Amino acid sequence: MATVSRFARFFIVLTTVSAAVMELVDTSIVNVALSQMAGSLGVTIEDVSWVITSYAIANVIIIPMTGFLGAYFGRKNYYVFSMVLFTVASWMCGNSTGLWELVFWRFIQGIGGGALLSTSQSILFDAFEPKDRPMASGLFGMGVVLGPTLGPTIGGYILDNAEWPLIFTVNIPIGIVATFLSVLFVEKKPGEGEQKKGFVIDYTGIALLAVGIGSLQYVLERGESEDWFASEAIRVLSVTALIGVVGFIWRQLTTPHPVVNLKVMGNRTLALTTVFTFVIGIGLFTSVFVYPILAQRVLGLTPLETGLSLLPATAIGVVMMPLIGRRMASGASPIPFVIIGFCIFIAFGWMAAGVNAQAGKWDFFWPLALRAVGISMVQLPLINQAVAGLKPHEYPSGIALNNMIRQLGGAFGIAISNNYMARQFAQHKADLVSNAVPGNPAFDERLNIMVQGMVSRTGAALSDATAMAYKQLNFAIERQAYLLTYLDTFRLVSLFFVVVFPLIFFIKIKKQGPPTEAAKAAMEDAH
């Protein structure tokens, strides 16, 4: 691989990180706009949630295939095409006039967006010498941490000042600039895209991947809203997912021309890293999913205020990424970072769970700061270790699998949290209601105070004031039940980190010194 100039590297970093952030922002930016979109399109919230589901399904199908598609079409060609596809689909989403038209273009946007994550990371790694790749991991990790957090903030700002189509069309100028910079500064590898002759495409593997992973993502995304296995669609697609995923794995391990090289999972470091990445996906996406609901439903914040309350703490993690990358580039072992990061994220769950109902948005600053620091310290070493033990030609497969697992971890975490929150809310409300009964001195005293207050303020009849007081008490009970539910969910997320923590000590770190000339030459040949 030819040495990349510092000037070109700057624009490669700018392009790839911006593209990754743009893709990840779009995984969460729609969440705050569902009500407005439903009203504008004349559909229910349940129907419009397909806008989220279709993007997630497309993403998780295409991400593991990015290595194969890059090899077949040429990595630069595929990257530029995907960026154009993502940009055009963003325009079409913003100009859609019906739900299913929007869902279709959102799916196409997800197809384009898949390459903006994995291929961006691969291009960024190639722009750095092997010894400097931890720094590349740090720069890419900034985008991974920042993207999901920026989504609600940008979405909230847009909804406060404009209409929902802008949450899609805001991508267009970024996409145009990123495409232009990619054409100018991303270099083709020797022979890139010229190997189509004799190239065998595993159509069976592609079909099994699409059916298996697509069905699994559907089950995870829609299971809670369709009452899980009470729904025939969920039962059928669960079986389909099992058959598809098992068939896909068998096919990829036995065919001489796999669409996804699963044999790289034979590398113990990558296999363990994949487990941690799955848990990181749970922590990263689930915490960003739960906190905004808590902030708006319990703390009474607007979508914009919710997003802004996330940014200061997230900024700490973003600043830390390149600093940790610099330390790792100088030879520091990743294991201490992972251990400390896991401990910090576990502490985040318990600290967040200690917040009370009188909390304001800044009372969550320190728990959210712990979350950002923990994710940063774990995410960066894992991004780097995902490819540390692989040969250069195996990088695309390792990177793609790692990114797919993180997305699936997020979907799994949100699905588990949705189900858990539904059960916990019912339990907490039942517990609270059991104490809110006439004859309980504390309840009777509070009810009488509320009734007398309403009579004096509004002049309402005693019976009307009593009915209004019961409604307020029910609202207060539900608010407290929701708070306890969300705090329990923070603990649940931390428990996943506790469970996999012992596996950290099984990671085998290969000490690497500065590459010799022979090693450099071997890498040139591999590329």
C-alpha positions as CSV (number, residue, x, y, z in Angstrom):
1,M,0.0,0.0,0.0
2,A,1.4,3.4,-1.0
3,T,2.2,5.9,1.8
4,V,-0.6,8.4,2.2
5,S,0.5,12.0,2.6
6,R,-0.5,14.0,5.7
7,F,-2.6,16.3,3.5
8,A,-4.6,13.4,2.0
9,R,-4.8,11.6,5.3
10,F,-6.5,14.7,6.9
11,F,-9.3,14.6,4.3
12,I,-9.6,10.8,4.5
13,V,-10.1,11.1,8.3
14,L,-12.6,13.9,7.7
15,T,-14.5,12.0,5.1
16,T,-14.7,8.6,6.8
17,V,-15.5,9.8,10.3
18,S,-18.1,12.2,8.9
19,A,-19.7,9.4,6.9
20,A,-19.7,7.0,9.9
21,V,-21.3,9.7,12.1
22,M,-23.9,10.5,9.4
23,E,-24.9,6.8,9.2
24,L,-25.1,6.4,12.9
25,V,-27.0,9.6,13.4
26,D,-29.7,8.2,11.1
27,T,-30.1,5.2,13.4
28,S,-31.5,7.4,16.1
29,I,-32.6,10.8,14.6
30,V,-36.0,9.5,13.6
31,N,-36.9,8.3,17.1
32,V,-37.9,11.9,18.3
33,A,-39.9,12.6,15.1
34,L,-42.3,9.6,15.1
35,S,-45.3,11.6,16.4
36,Q,-44.9,14.4,13.9
37,M,-44.4,12.0,11.1
38,A,-47.5,10.0,12.0
39,G,-49.6,13.1,12.1
40,S,-48.3,14.4,8.8
41,L,-48.7,11.1,7.0
42,G,-52.1,10.3,8.6
43,V,-51.0,7.0,10.2
44,T,-50.5,5.6,13.7
45,I,-47.2,5.6,15.7
46,E,-47.2,1.8,15.4
47,D,-47.2,2.1,11.5
48,V,-44.6,4.8,11.3
49,S,-42.2,2.9,13.4
50,W,-41.6,0.9,10.3
51,V,-39.4,3.8,9.2
52,I,-37.0,2.7,12.0
53,T,-37.4,-1.0,11.4
54,S,-36.7,-0.9,7.7
55,Y,-33.5,1.1,8.1
56,A,-32.2,-1.3,10.8
57,I,-33.0,-4.4,8.7
58,A,-31.2,-3.0,5.7
59,N,-28.2,-2.0,7.8
60,V,-27.8,-5.3,9.4
61,I,-28.1,-7.3,6.2
62,I,-25.6,-5.2,4.2
63,I,-22.9,-4.6,6.8
64,P,-21.5,-8.2,6.8
65,M,-21.5,-8.1,3.0
66,T,-19.4,-4.9,2.7
67,G,-16.1,-6.8,2.5
68,F,-17.4,-9.0,-0.4
69,L,-19.0,-6.1,-2.2
70,G,-15.9,-4.0,-1.9
71,A,-13.7,-6.8,-3.3
72,Y,-16.1,-7.4,-6.2
73,F,-16.8,-3.8,-7.3
74,G,-13.6,-2.3,-6.0
75,R,-13.6,-0.7,-2.5
76,K,-13.5,2.9,-3.7
77,N,-16.2,2.4,-6.3
78,Y,-18.5,0.7,-3.8
79,Y,-17.8,3.3,-1.2
80,V,-18.6,6.2,-3.5
81,F,-21.7,4.5,-4.9
82,S,-23.0,3.8,-1.4
83,M,-22.5,7.4,-0.4
84,V,-24.4,8.6,-3.5
85,L,-27.1,6.0,-2.8
86,F,-27.4,7.1,0.8
87,T,-27.6,10.8,-0.2
88,V,-30.2,10.2,-3.0
89,A,-32.3,8.0,-0.6
90,S,-32.1,10.8,2.0
91,W,-33.6,13.2,-0.5
92,M,-36.3,10.8,-1.5
93,C,-37.2,10.1,2.2
94,G,-37.6,13.8,2.8
95,N,-39.9,14.2,-0.2
96,S,-42.0,11.1,0.4
97,T,-45.7,11.7,0.6
98,G,-46.9,8.3,1.9
99,L,-45.8,5.9,4.6
100,W,-44.8,3.0,2.4
101,E,-42.9,5.2,0.0
102,L,-41.0,6.6,3.0
103,V,-40.4,3.0,4.3
104,F,-39.1,1.9,0.9
105,W,-36.6,4.8,0.6
106,R,-35.6,4.4,4.2
107,F,-34.7,0.8,3.4
108,I,-32.6,1.9,0.4
109,Q,-30.9,4.5,2.7
110,G,-30.0,1.7,5.1
111,I,-28.5,-0.3,2.2
112,G,-26.3,2.7,1.3
113,G,-25.5,3.5,5.0
114,G,-24.1,0.0,5.7
115,A,-21.0,0.7,3.7
116,L,-20.5,4.1,5.4
117,L,-19.7,2.3,8.6
118,S,-17.6,-0.7,7.7
119,T,-15.9,0.5,4.6
120,S,-15.1,3.9,6.2
121,Q,-13.3,2.0,9.0
122,S,-11.4,-0.1,6.5
123,I,-10.3,3.0,4.4
124,L,-9.3,4.8,7.6
125,F,-7.1,1.9,8.8
126,D,-5.4,1.7,5.4
127,A,-4.5,5.5,5.6
128,F,-2.3,4.8,8.7
129,E,0.8,2.7,9.2
130,P,0.3,-0.4,11.3
131,K,1.9,1.2,14.3
132,D,-0.4,4.2,14.1
133,R,-3.7,2.2,13.7
134,P,-4.7,2.6,17.4
135,M,-4.9,6.3,16.6
136,A,-7.1,5.5,13.6
137,S,-9.3,3.4,16.0
138,G,-9.5,6.5,18.3
139,L,-10.7,8.7,15.5
140,F,-13.2,6.2,14.2
141,G,-14.4,5.5,17.8
142,M,-15.2,9.2,18.1
143,G,-17.8,8.8,15.4
144,V,-19.2,5.5,16.9
145,V,-19.8,7.2,20.3
146,L,-20.9,10.5,18.9
147,G,-23.3,9.4,16.2
148,P,-26.1,7.7,18.2
149,T,-26.0,10.6,20.8
150,L,-26.2,13.3,18.1
151,G,-29.3,11.8,16.6
152,P,-31.8,12.9,19.2
153,T,-30.1,16.3,19.6
154,I,-30.2,17.1,15.9
155,G,-33.7,15.6,15.6
156,G,-35.0,17.7,18.5
157,Y,-33.5,20.9,17.1
158,I,-35.0,20.3,13.7
159,L,-38.5,19.5,15.1
160,D,-38.4,22.7,17.2
161,N,-37.5,24.9,14.2
162,A,-38.7,23.1,11.0
163,E,-40.7,20.1,9.7
164,W,-39.7,16.4,9.9
165,P,-38.5,16.0,6.2
166,L,-35.4,18.0,7.2
167,I,-34.2,15.2,9.4
168,F,-33.5,13.3,6.1
169,T,-32.5,16.1,3.8
170,V,-30.0,17.5,6.2
171,N,-27.8,14.6,5.0
172,I,-27.6,16.0,1.5
173,P,-24.9,18.7,1.8
174,I,-22.8,16.4,4.0
175,G,-23.2,13.5,1.5
176,I,-22.2,15.7,-1.5
177,V,-19.1,17.0,0.2
178,A,-18.1,13.5,1.5
179,T,-18.6,12.0,-2.0
180,F,-16.5,14.8,-3.6
181,L,-13.7,14.3,-1.1
182,S,-13.8,10.5,-1.5
183,V,-13.4,10.8,-5.2
184,L,-10.4,13.0,-4.8
185,F,-8.5,11.5,-1.8
186,V,-9.5,7.8,-1.4
187,E,-7.0,5.8,-3.4
188,K,-7.7,2.6,-5.2
189,K,-5.6,-0.4,-4.3
190,P,-3.6,-2.1,-7.1
191,G,-6.0,-4.2,-9.2
192,E,-9.0,-3.0,-7.2
193,G,-12.3,-4.0,-8.9
194,E,-10.5,-5.8,-11.7
195,Q,-11.0,-9.4,-10.4
196,K,-14.6,-10.0,-11.6
197,K,-13.4,-12.5,-14.2
198,G,-13.8,-15.9,-12.5
199,F,-15.3,-14.3,-9.4
200,V,-17.9,-16.7,-8.0
201,I,-20.8,-15.1,-6.3
202,D,-22.4,-17.1,-3.5
203,Y,-26.1,-16.3,-4.2
204,T,-27.3,-18.9,-1.8
205,G,-25.2,-17.4,1.0
206,I,-26.5,-13.9,0.2
207,A,-30.1,-15.2,0.3
208,L,-29.6,-17.0,3.6
209,L,-28.0,-13.9,5.1
210,A,-30.8,-11.6,4.0
211,V,-33.5,-14.0,5.1
212,G,-31.9,-15.1,8.4
213,I,-30.4,-11.8,9.6
214,G,-33.3,-9.7,8.2
215,S,-35.9,-11.9,10.0
216,L,-33.9,-11.8,13.3
217,Q,-33.7,-8.0,13.1
218,Y,-37.5,-7.8,12.5
219,V,-38.2,-10.0,15.5
220,L,-35.9,-7.9,17.7
221,E,-37.3,-4.6,16.5
222,R,-41.0,-5.5,16.4
223,G,-41.3,-8.3,19.0
224,E,-42.5,-6.1,21.9
225,S,-45.1,-4.1,19.8
226,E,-46.5,-7.4,18.4
227,D,-46.6,-9.1,21.8
228,W,-43.8,-11.5,20.9
229,F,-44.8,-15.1,20.4
230,A,-48.5,-14.3,20.7
231,S,-48.0,-13.0,17.1
232,E,-48.0,-15.5,14.3
233,A,-45.7,-13.3,12.3
234,I,-43.1,-13.3,15.1
235,R,-43.4,-17.0,15.5
236,V,-42.9,-17.7,11.8
237,L,-40.0,-15.2,11.5
238,S,-38.3,-16.6,14.6
239,V,-38.2,-20.0,13.0
240,T,-37.1,-18.4,9.7
241,A,-34.3,-16.5,11.4
242,L,-33.1,-19.7,13.1
243,I,-33.1,-21.7,9.8
244,G,-31.6,-18.8,7.9
245,V,-28.8,-18.0,10.3
246,V,-27.8,-21.6,10.9
247,G,-27.9,-22.3,7.1
248,F,-25.9,-19.2,6.4
249,I,-23.2,-20.1,8.9
250,W,-23.0,-23.7,7.5
251,R,-22.9,-22.4,4.0
252,Q,-20.1,-19.9,4.7
253,L,-17.9,-22.5,6.4
254,T,-18.3,-25.1,3.7
255,T,-18.3,-23.1,0.4
256,P,-15.0,-22.3,-1.2
257,H,-16.3,-18.8,-2.2
258,P,-18.1,-17.4,0.9
259,V,-19.8,-14.0,0.8
260,V,-18.7,-13.5,4.4
261,N,-15.5,-15.0,5.6
262,L,-16.6,-16.5,8.9
263,K,-13.4,-18.4,9.2
264,V,-11.8,-15.3,10.6
265,M,-13.8,-16.0,13.8
266,G,-11.3,-18.8,14.4
267,N,-9.0,-16.1,15.6
268,R,-9.6,-16.1,19.4
269,T,-9.0,-12.4,19.8
270,L,-11.6,-11.6,17.2
271,A,-14.1,-14.1,18.6
272,L,-13.8,-12.7,22.2
273,T,-13.8,-9.1,20.8
274,T,-17.1,-9.9,19.1
275,V,-18.7,-11.0,22.4
276,F,-17.5,-7.7,24.0
277,T,-18.7,-5.7,21.0
278,F,-22.1,-7.3,21.3
279,V,-22.3,-6.1,24.9
280,I,-21.0,-2.7,24.0
281,G,-23.8,-2.5,21.4
282,I,-26.3,-3.2,24.2
283,G,-24.8,-0.6,26.4
284,L,-24.3,2.1,23.7
285,F,-27.7,1.9,22.0
286,T,-29.9,0.9,25.0
287,S,-28.7,3.7,27.2
288,V,-29.3,6.2,24.4
289,F,-32.7,4.6,24.0
290,V,-33.8,4.6,27.7
291,Y,-32.4,8.0,28.9
292,P,-34.4,10.1,26.3
293,I,-37.6,8.3,27.3
294,L,-36.9,8.9,31.0
295,A,-35.9,12.6,30.4
296,Q,-39.1,13.3,28.5
297,R,-41.7,11.2,30.3
298,V,-40.4,11.7,33.9
299,L,-38.2,14.8,33.9
300,G,-40.5,16.7,31.4
301,L,-37.7,17.7,29.0
302,T,-38.4,18.6,25.4
303,P,-36.6,16.5,22.7
304,L,-34.1,19.3,22.1
305,E,-33.4,19.7,25.8
306,T,-33.0,15.9,26.1
307,G,-30.4,15.9,23.3
308,L,-28.5,18.8,24.7
309,S,-28.4,17.2,28.1
310,L,-26.5,14.3,26.5
311,L,-23.9,16.3,24.7
312,P,-21.6,17.6,27.5
313,A,-21.0,14.2,28.9
314,T,-20.6,12.7,25.5
315,A,-18.0,15.3,24.6
316,I,-15.8,13.9,27.4
317,G,-15.8,10.5,25.7
318,V,-15.1,12.1,22.3
319,V,-12.1,14.0,23.6
320,M,-10.8,10.9,25.3
321,M,-10.8,8.8,22.1
322,P,-7.7,10.2,20.4
323,L,-5.9,10.5,23.7
324,I,-6.4,6.8,24.4
325,G,-5.5,6.1,20.7
326,R,-2.2,7.9,21.2
327,R,-1.4,5.9,24.3
328,M,-2.1,2.6,22.5
329,A,-0.1,3.7,19.5
330,S,2.9,4.2,21.9
331,G,2.6,0.6,23.0
332,A,0.2,0.6,25.9
333,S,-1.7,-2.7,26.4
334,P,-5.5,-2.5,25.6
335,I,-6.4,-4.8,28.5
336,P,-6.2,-2.2,31.3
337,F,-8.4,0.1,29.3
338,V,-11.0,-2.6,28.8
339,I,-11.0,-3.6,32.4
340,I,-11.3,0.0,33.6
341,G,-13.9,0.8,31.0
342,F,-16.1,-2.1,32.0
343,C,-15.9,-1.2,35.7
344,I,-16.8,2.4,34.9
345,F,-19.8,1.4,32.8
346,I,-21.0,-0.9,35.5
347,A,-20.7,2.0,37.9
348,F,-22.8,4.1,35.5
349,G,-25.7,1.7,35.8
350,W,-25.8,1.8,39.5
351,M,-25.2,5.6,39.8
352,A,-27.9,6.3,37.2
353,A,-30.2,3.9,39.2
354,G,-29.8,6.1,42.3
355,V,-31.4,9.2,40.9
356,N,-34.7,10.2,42.4
357,A,-37.9,11.7,41.0
358,Q,-36.9,15.3,41.9
359,A,-33.9,15.1,39.6
360,G,-33.3,17.6,36.9
361,K,-31.5,17.2,33.6
362,W,-28.1,18.0,35.1
363,D,-28.4,15.5,37.9
364,F,-27.7,12.9,35.2
365,F,-24.5,14.6,34.1
366,W,-22.2,12.5,36.1
367,P,-23.8,9.1,35.3
368,L,-23.8,10.1,31.6
369,A,-20.2,11.2,31.9
370,L,-19.3,7.8,33.4
371,R,-21.2,6.1,30.5
372,A,-19.2,8.1,27.9
373,V,-15.8,7.4,29.6
374,G,-16.6,3.7,30.0
375,I,-17.7,3.3,26.4
376,S,-14.7,5.2,25.1
377,M,-12.2,3.2,27.1
378,V,-13.7,-0.1,26.0
379,Q,-14.8,0.8,22.4
380,L,-11.4,2.0,21.1
381,P,-9.3,-1.0,22.2
382,L,-12.0,-3.4,20.9
383,I,-12.1,-1.6,17.5
384,N,-8.3,-2.0,17.3
385,Q,-8.3,-5.6,18.6
386,A,-11.0,-6.7,16.1
387,V,-8.3,-6.7,13.4
388,A,-5.1,-7.0,15.5
389,G,-4.7,-10.7,14.9
390,L,-5.9,-10.8,11.3
391,K,-4.0,-10.7,8.0
392,P,-4.5,-7.5,6.0
393,H,-6.8,-9.2,3.4
394,E,-9.0,-10.4,6.3
395,Y,-9.6,-6.9,7.6
396,P,-12.8,-6.2,5.7
397,S,-14.4,-9.4,6.9
398,G,-13.4,-8.8,10.5
399,I,-14.4,-5.2,10.5
400,A,-17.8,-6.0,8.9
401,L,-18.6,-8.8,11.3
402,N,-17.6,-6.6,14.3
403,N,-19.9,-3.7,13.1
404,M,-22.8,-6.1,12.4
405,I,-22.5,-7.6,15.9
406,R,-22.5,-4.1,17.5
407,Q,-25.7,-3.3,15.6
408,L,-27.3,-6.6,16.6
409,G,-26.3,-6.0,20.2
410,G,-28.1,-2.7,20.1
411,A,-31.2,-4.2,18.6
412,F,-31.1,-7.1,21.1
413,G,-30.6,-4.7,24.0
414,I,-33.5,-2.5,23.0
415,A,-35.8,-5.5,22.5
416,I,-34.9,-6.9,25.9
417,S,-35.3,-3.5,27.5
418,N,-38.7,-3.0,26.0
419,N,-39.9,-6.3,27.3
420,Y,-38.3,-5.8,30.7
421,M,-39.7,-2.2,31.1
422,A,-43.3,-3.4,30.3
423,R,-43.1,-6.0,33.0
424,Q,-41.3,-3.8,35.6
425,F,-43.8,-0.9,35.0
426,A,-46.7,-3.2,35.7
427,Q,-45.0,-4.6,38.8
428,H,-44.0,-1.1,40.2
429,K,-47.4,0.4,39.6
430,A,-49.1,-2.6,41.3
431,D,-46.8,-2.2,44.3
432,L,-47.4,1.6,44.5
433,V,-51.2,1.3,44.0
434,S,-51.4,-1.3,46.9
435,N,-50.4,1.5,49.3
436,A,-52.6,4.1,47.7
437,V,-55.9,2.9,49.2
438,P,-58.4,4.6,51.5
439,G,-57.7,3.8,55.1
440,N,-54.0,4.3,54.7
441,P,-53.3,7.3,56.9
442,A,-50.6,8.7,54.6
443,F,-52.8,8.3,51.6
444,D,-55.9,9.8,53.2
445,E,-53.9,12.8,54.4
446,R,-52.4,13.5,51.0
447,L,-55.8,13.1,49.3
448,N,-57.5,15.5,51.6
449,I,-54.8,18.1,51.1
450,M,-55.2,17.8,47.4
451,V,-59.0,17.9,47.5
452,Q,-59.0,21.0,49.7
453,G,-56.5,22.7,47.6
454,M,-58.5,22.2,44.4
455,V,-61.7,23.4,46.0
456,S,-60.0,26.6,47.2
457,R,-58.3,27.2,43.9
458,T,-61.0,26.3,41.4
459,G,-64.2,26.5,43.4
460,A,-65.1,23.0,42.2
461,A,-67.6,20.8,44.0
462,L,-66.2,18.3,46.5
463,S,-67.0,15.3,44.3
464,D,-65.4,16.9,41.2
465,A,-62.3,18.0,43.3
466,T,-62.0,14.4,44.6
467,A,-62.1,13.0,41.0
468,M,-59.4,15.4,39.9
469,A,-57.3,14.5,42.9
470,Y,-57.5,10.8,42.1
471,K,-56.4,11.6,38.5
472,Q,-53.4,13.5,39.8
473,L,-52.5,10.8,42.2
474,N,-52.7,8.2,39.4
475,F,-50.5,10.4,37.3
476,A,-48.0,10.7,40.1
477,I,-48.0,6.9,40.7
478,E,-47.4,6.2,37.0
479,R,-44.6,8.8,36.9
480,Q,-42.9,7.1,39.9
481,A,-43.5,3.7,38.4
482,Y,-41.9,4.8,35.1
483,L,-38.9,6.3,37.0
484,L,-38.3,3.1,38.9
485,T,-38.7,1.1,35.7
486,Y,-36.1,3.1,33.8
487,L,-33.6,3.0,36.7
488,D,-34.0,-0.8,36.9
489,T,-33.2,-0.9,33.2
490,F,-29.9,0.9,33.7
491,R,-29.0,-1.8,36.2
492,L,-30.0,-4.5,33.8
493,V,-27.7,-3.1,31.1
494,S,-24.8,-3.0,33.5
495,L,-25.5,-6.7,34.4
496,F,-24.5,-7.7,30.8
497,F,-21.1,-6.1,31.4
498,V,-20.8,-7.9,34.8
499,V,-21.5,-11.3,33.1
500,V,-18.9,-11.0,30.4
501,F,-16.3,-9.3,32.5
502,P,-14.3,-12.4,33.3
503,L,-13.7,-13.1,29.6
504,I,-11.4,-10.1,29.4
505,F,-8.7,-12.1,31.0
506,F,-8.8,-14.7,28.1
507,I,-7.9,-12.1,25.5
508,K,-4.4,-12.9,24.1
509,I,-2.5,-9.8,23.2
510,K,0.2,-10.1,20.6
511,K,3.0,-7.7,21.4
512,Q,4.0,-5.7,18.4
513,G,7.0,-3.7,17.9
514,P,7.8,-1.4,14.9
515,P,7.2,-3.3,11.7
516,T,10.3,-4.6,10.0
517,E,11.0,-4.0,6.3
518,A,10.1,-7.6,5.6
519,A,6.8,-7.2,7.4
520,K,6.0,-4.1,5.5
521,A,6.8,-5.8,2.2
522,A,4.5,-8.7,3.1
523,M,1.7,-6.2,3.9
524,E,2.2,-4.5,0.5
525,D,1.8,-7.8,-1.2
526,A,-1.3,-8.7,0.8
527,H,-2.9,-5.4,-0.3
